[in-house]
């Protein structure tokens, strides 16, 4: 997995690690995503922009956690 010392772990990296755990490991996430290898996922420091929504769909880890730079929580429209 993407084990990093705590001082090098940022929220996006932690969210990616949570997604990998939710998918039962690198191989599980790679299979769920299709078209990507476990080795490629292992090289991700953060979830690539083109994979965020798909990773969210297959793992349940929020796009806001995976890439807050692309999906800031304040941009979410509240439906009333």
N, C-alpha and C positions, 0 to 999 in steps of 0.2 A: 504494500500500500504506500501511500504518500506520507510516510512518517517524517515529520520535521520537528526540530527542537521548538519548544514553546515560543521562544523569542522570534522565531522565523515564521510562525503560523499566523496568518491573517484570517479574518472572517471568511473570505472567499475560499481559501484553501481548506479551512475547517468544514465549510459547507460541502465542498467537493468530496472530502473524506467521508462525510455523513452520507452523501449520495452513493458512494462506493459501498459503504456498509449496508445501506438499505437495499442495494441490488445483490447482496451476498458476494461482494468482492469484485475485483477488476474484471474477471471473466464474465460474471453475471451481468455487469453493466455493459460490457462490450457486446454480449449476446442480445441484451435488451435493445441496445441502440442500433445494432446491425451496421455493417460497413466500417467498423472501427475495431482495432485490435486492443487487447489488454495492455500491450506494450505502448501503444500510442496514448492511452489514457494515463498510464503511469508517468508520461512526460508532461502532462498538463499541470501547470502551476495553478491555473484557474480554469473554469469551464469555458471553452471557446464560445464566442458569441453565437455562432450558428448552431450550437448544440444545447444551449440553455433550456429552451422550451421542451425539447425532447428529454433531456435529463430530468427536468421537473416532472414531466408526464410519467416516466417509468419509475421514478424513485420517490416522488412525493416531496422532495426537498424544494422549497420555494425558490422561484426565479429571483426574488429579492435577496435571498441569502446567497445564491450562487453568483450573481453578478449585480450587486447594488449600484454599480456604476452605469449599468444599462437599464436596470429596472428599479429605480429608487421608489421606496414605499410611498413617498408623498405624491407620486404621479398616479396612484391607484384611485380611480373614481369611486366614490362611495355612492351606492345605489340606495335611494330611499323611497 
